[in-house]
Amino acid sequence: MSPRRAAPHRPAVLVAGGIVAGGIVTAALLAGCASTPTVGASAACEAPSITVEPRAVAPGESVMITGEGFMSDCDDTPDGDAGDPLQGLEVVFDHDGQTYAGGTADAGPSGTLSITVPVPLDLPAGKVDVSVGTSEPETITVSPLETTGG
């Protein structure tokens, strides 16, 4: 004869009118937490985005960076206050995890920006990710710096 296992202990919850199994009460309480989405509200705001031109440059040349969505808050409610435009955004060139400063940018009243930035002279050749603040990076190609013999 095999030993008999005890049934797992399930805590009981005292509810007006008697004792009810914990799982039923939990399910009922959780159902009350469901909310109805606000009409006209979106699920999430888009992250700031940028475009970098030209896509192929040499160190010392300049790129033009344009972007949008650089606001302090998220305009995802019907009354939609997107906050203030972001200021002092760092422009970063990233080559294989090594970062190079490219200056700062300020967004305009509608959260857009347009800035011309020189490519750092010490930036190695190859694929380089360019980002502004928390934007998704854009990849450009940096050609080797040409030197003149002397």
C-alpha positions in Angstrom: 0.0 0.0 0.0 1.5 3.3 -1.0 1.6 6.3 1.3 -1.3 8.7 0.9 -0.4 12.2 -0.1 -2.0 15.1 1.6 -4.1 17.4 -0.6 -2.3 20.7 -1.2 -3.5 23.4 1.2 -5.6 26.0 -0.5 -6.2 29.1 1.6 -9.8 29.9 2.1 -11.1 33.5 1.9 -13.9 34.6 4.2 -16.5 36.5 2.3 -19.8 37.8 3.5 -22.2 34.8 3.6 -19.5 32.1 3.9 -16.1 30.8 2.8 -15.1 30.8 -0.9 -12.1 29.3 -2.5 -9.3 31.8 -3.0 -9.1 31.4 -6.8 -12.7 32.4 -7.4 -12.3 35.6 -5.3 -9.0 36.4 -7.0 -10.6 36.0 -10.5 -13.5 38.2 -9.5 -11.3 40.9 -8.1 -9.0 40.9 -11.2 -12.1 41.2 -13.4 -12.9 44.4 -11.7 -9.5 45.8 -12.6 -10.1 45.6 -16.3 -10.4 49.0 -17.8 -12.1 50.3 -20.9 -9.7 52.1 -23.2 -10.4 55.8 -23.7 -11.9 56.6 -27.1 -9.4 58.3 -29.3 -6.3 57.3 -27.2 -3.5 55.4 -28.8 -1.7 52.5 -27.2 1.8 54.1 -27.3 3.7 57.0 -28.6 6.2 56.7 -31.3 9.9 57.2 -30.4 11.8 60.1 -31.8 13.1 59.4 -35.3 15.8 60.9 -37.5 17.0 60.9 -41.1 20.7 61.5 -41.9 21.9 62.7 -45.3 24.1 62.0 -47.1 24.4 58.3 -46.2 28.1 58.1 -47.3 30.7 60.7 -46.0 34.3 61.1 -45.0 35.5 62.4 -41.6 35.4 66.2 -41.6 32.4 66.4 -44.0 29.0 67.3 -42.7 25.7 65.4 -42.4 22.3 67.0 -42.2 20.1 65.4 -39.5 16.4 66.0 -39.5 14.0 64.5 -36.9 10.6 64.5 -35.3 8.9 63.4 -32.1 11.3 65.2 -29.8 8.8 66.3 -27.1 8.9 65.9 -23.3 5.5 64.1 -23.1 3.4 61.8 -25.1 0.4 63.2 -27.0 -1.7 60.0 -26.7 -4.8 61.4 -25.0 -7.8 63.2 -26.4 -6.7 66.5 -24.8 -3.2 65.7 -26.1 -0.5 67.8 -24.5 2.8 66.7 -25.9 4.7 68.8 -23.4 7.7 70.9 -24.4 10.3 70.4 -27.2 13.5 68.7 -25.9 16.6 70.8 -25.7 20.3 69.9 -25.5 19.9 66.5 -27.3 23.3 64.8 -27.8 24.3 63.9 -31.3 26.3 60.6 -31.1 28.3 58.7 -33.8 28.8 55.1 -32.8 31.4 52.9 -34.5 31.5 49.3 -33.1 30.5 50.5 -29.6 32.9 53.4 -29.5 31.0 56.7 -29.3 32.1 60.0 -30.7 30.4 63.3 -29.7 28.8 65.3 -32.5 27.4 68.2 -30.6 23.9 69.0 -29.4 20.6 69.8 -31.0 17.4 71.6 -29.8 14.0 70.6 -31.1 11.7 73.3 -32.3 8.1 74.0 -31.0 6.6 71.1 -32.8 9.3 68.6 -31.7 11.1 68.6 -35.0 14.8 69.3 -35.5 17.2 70.1 -38.4 20.9 70.4 -37.8 24.1 70.1 -39.8 26.9 68.3 -38.0 30.5 67.7 -39.0 31.6 64.1 -38.9 34.4 63.7 -36.3 37.9 63.7 -37.8 38.9 60.7 -35.7 35.9 58.6 -36.6 37.1 55.3 -38.2 35.9 54.2 -41.6 33.0 51.7 -41.8 29.4 51.5 -40.8 28.5 54.1 -38.2 25.2 54.6 -36.3 24.1 58.2 -35.8 21.5 59.0 -33.1 20.1 62.1 -31.5 18.9 61.8 -27.8 16.8 58.7 -27.6 16.1 58.3 -31.3 16.6 55.0 -33.1 20.0 55.2 -34.8 20.4 55.7 -38.6 23.4 53.9 -40.2 25.8 55.8 -42.5 29.0 54.7 -44.2 32.2 56.6 -43.3 35.0 56.4 -45.9 38.6 56.4 -44.9 40.1 59.9 -44.4 42.2 60.8 -47.4 45.6 62.2 -46.6 47.8 64.1 -48.9 51.5 63.1 -49.1 54.1 65.7 -48.4 
